[in-house]
Structure formats: C-alpha cells, structure tokens
Amino acid sequence: MNEPDTARIYLSPPHVGPADRRRLIAALDSNWVAPLGPEVDGFEQDMASCSGRQHAAATNSGTAALHLALRLVGVGAGDDVLMPSLTFVATANVAVYLGARPVFVDVDPSTWTIDPELVTSELAARAAEGRLPGAVLAVDLYGQCADYDRLTAICAEYDVPLVIDAAESLGATYRGRPAGSAGVLAAFSFNGNKIITTSGGGMLVGDDENQISRARQLAAQARMPAAHYEHVELGYNYRLSNLLAALGRGQLEVLADRVASRRSINAEYRARLDDVPGLSFMPIAGYGEPSHWLTVVQLDPNHARCTPEDLRLRLEAANVEARPGWKPLHLQPLFAGAPIRGGAISEQIFDRALCLPSGSAMTPEQMDKVITLARDVLV
Ligand SMILES: *Cc1c(COP(=O)(O)O)cnc(C)c1O
C-alpha cells in the first residue's frame, strides 16, 4: 500500500478536517449505511440549490452522472455526440458506454472550452445532411465554464440537447449564474482531486423532476416499484452511499472558502510568475469567474527557458506534483480514427501546458517552495 506522503506537495489533494470526521461518524452511528438515506436526500437538495437547479440525483461518480445524463437526453446506439477534444477521458467514455460515437471539436483559444463557432459549423453541416448528433456535451475546463449562452442558443436552433460536464467547475460562475446551471442536464464530480470531495461521488442536476427521478431509478438497477423487483429496462448500480453524502454536505458548506483559496492561489501564481519569459496562464473568459480548480500555465517554446516537461521533472525531483494538460482525446489511441473538427488549438495547449499544485489546503510555505523551484528553472 502506498501511504500518502506528508512531505509531498500534491496537485490537488483532498481537503478534509474535523467537521468532516464528525459528520461521517454521525452518519455511521445513525445506521443509514446504504446507498440511500437522509444525507443523500439532503445532499441532493443542497446541490440543486447550489447549482441553480430544481432537482438533483446523487451518484457514486461524476462519470455515472454523465452516463445517466446522456442516456436521459436520448443518446443511444449509433448516435454521434459532439464534445471538446481537450478534456478528461470520462467525457467521451460515457458516449461509448451507450454505443454512441464521440465526435471531437476543438476548443476556443480564449476559453479552452468547446468552440461555439466550430459547433455551429459542425451542426450546420450535419443538419444539411440530416445527421444531427444525439447531444452536444460541453466541458467546463479546469474550473472555467463553457460559453453556456451561445451553446444553448446554437443547440436550441438545431433542437439538439445540450449537456454540461461540470465535473471541474463547482463554484465557478457564468454571467453571475452558477456552474452547472445550463444545459438540459449537468454533471458534477466529487472525486478525491476535485474542489470538494466525497472520496468518490457525483451529482446529476436538472430542472425536470421526472427526468431526475428516472435518473435515480436507473441508478438503482432500474428497479420498478414492486416487492419482487420488477425490471423492464437496463439499469446501473450508480447511487451514492449515505455515508459519503454526509461528507459531501459538510464539504459543500465550506465550498465558498475552498473556491476563495483556489482563486487566491491562482492570483499568487499570476503575481509571482508574471515576469517569467514565455510563461502565460490559461486565459480567463470575460463572461464569468472560474473556480480555478487547477492553475494551468503555458510555456511558449520560442521564449521560455525550458519545456513544460523540464519544469515538471524539476518539480518532481523536489517531491512536488505537477501534471501536463489533458492530452486531447483525438490523439488518444482509444479514440484513434474518431472524427475531429479543427484540433490544432487543443494540440498546442497540450504541448505547452502544465498544471501546478492548486490544492485549497496549500500553505504559504508550500506556495513559496513551488514558486521558487519554478523561478529557478524559468528565470
Ligand atoms: C473528474 C472528471 C470527470 C469524472 O468524474 P469522476 O467522479 O472521477 O467519475 C468527468 N469529466 C471531467 C472533465 C473530469 O475532470
């Protein structure tokens, strides 16, 4: 077993404390040790209100929530699903789970999220050929919302459902509205490295009560309300444990503090690495406030003193974890041959990006260490 290394500075470790411990023990003592219970109900209500939605269904991962979202908007075998190439593999996997095909679209260089212009041209071309996709799945990357209003308008024009992968953006805003408030459905993740965590968990949010209750039913093996467990359709075992929901409710109470910490970490990196030649930060879109789940820098090969990989290895040698940006999915062997519209922007970001330690529990000393090490090789 690998123990967590207390000296290591991790990219985005869980941030839990005594209040989380009390909540977990209280839930255990209540004997609601099952994938249902009062903490699950409470966490669903809390998450619905925090994302500006009417309803929410708790799941045992963000991936499960996304899978349910695509299924509920009607994606099935033979469908195409448009999504950005620059994202975590889970975004595309859920389409494949349903027998659908991911169709990748490049990101906008000013937001690093799916490019609305390219979505428009892709949908126009497909409408002309009568092969519209089953859904558009937008991703809020590294804590920055996709362009919700433009994507909503484009999808409405072609009558294609929009789903938001908000796994990385809890706590961010888009034109003053919360992350996850757009699309027919949106999905959050509470994996151990996300802005708040239940160790593993997720949440599907939306405004249609029937859709969300159907999500809960599908997540419970699609059991029909009969004593003998009647089954009409295929379901999954996707519900969240009541113990973990108790953790989630406590974590959600301190979400504002967690977001404030990630934002100040981002601001400090910006202030103290501002003069580094060839270094720039992930752009901030004018339409909202990112949660800065991860702070991501880019090194321009023509001006920077080293490559992102050199910097990563230098940090690693000092027991500091940094990570390359997401490898574009159209370059992954798993999706070899998948269609891609554009792609050069995602590729360039992958070549230049490095994610720096961004955990909300980082101390000033740890910040100093990371910044000093980075300046050593970059200035
Ligand atoms: C973390 C993540 C997911 C998956 O969430 P899990 O809870 O780990 O299943 C999906 N999409 C993106 C963009 C993510 O970062």
Ligand as a Chemical Component Dictionary entry (heavy atoms), coordinates in Angstrom:
data_LIG
# 
_chem_comp.id                   LIG 
_chem_comp.type                 NON-POLYMER 
_chem_comp.pdbx_formal_charge   0 
_chem_comp.three_letter_code    LIG 
# 
loop_
_chem_comp_atom.comp_id 
_chem_comp_atom.atom_id 
_chem_comp_atom.alt_atom_id 
_chem_comp_atom.type_symbol 
_chem_comp_atom.charge 
_chem_comp_atom.model_Cartn_x 
_chem_comp_atom.model_Cartn_y 
_chem_comp_atom.model_Cartn_z 
_chem_comp_atom.pdbx_ordinal 
LIG C1 C1 C 0 -13.198 14.226 -12.928 1  
LIG C2 C2 C 0 -13.861 14.367 -14.252 2  
LIG C3 C3 C 0 -14.889 13.502 -14.665 3  
LIG C4 C4 C 0 -15.244 12.234 -13.959 4  
LIG O1 O1 O 0 -15.576 12.314 -12.644 5  
LIG P1 P1 P 0 -15.382 11.029 -11.694 6  
LIG O2 O2 O 0 -16.119 11.463 -10.450 7  
LIG O3 O3 O 0 -13.934 10.837 -11.478 8  
LIG O4 O4 O 0 -16.051 9.875  -12.344 9  
LIG C5 C5 C 0 -15.537 13.775 -15.858 10 
LIG N1 N1 N 0 -15.195 14.812 -16.623 11 
LIG C6 C6 C 0 -14.205 15.647 -16.284 12 
LIG C7 C7 C 0 -13.894 16.796 -17.188 13 
LIG C8 C8 C 0 -13.487 15.453 -15.102 14 
LIG O5 O5 O 0 -12.470 16.268 -14.782 15 
# 
loop_
_chem_comp_bond.comp_id 
_chem_comp_bond.atom_id_1 
_chem_comp_bond.atom_id_2 
_chem_comp_bond.value_order 
_chem_comp_bond.pdbx_ordinal 
LIG C1 C2 SING 1  
LIG C2 C3 SING 2  
LIG C2 C8 DOUB 3  
LIG C3 C4 SING 4  
LIG C3 C5 DOUB 5  
LIG C4 O1 SING 6  
LIG O1 P1 SING 7  
LIG P1 O2 DOUB 8  
LIG P1 O3 SING 9  
LIG P1 O4 SING 10 
LIG C5 N1 SING 11 
LIG N1 C6 DOUB 12 
LIG C6 C7 SING 13 
LIG C6 C8 SING 14 
LIG C8 O5 SING 15 
# 
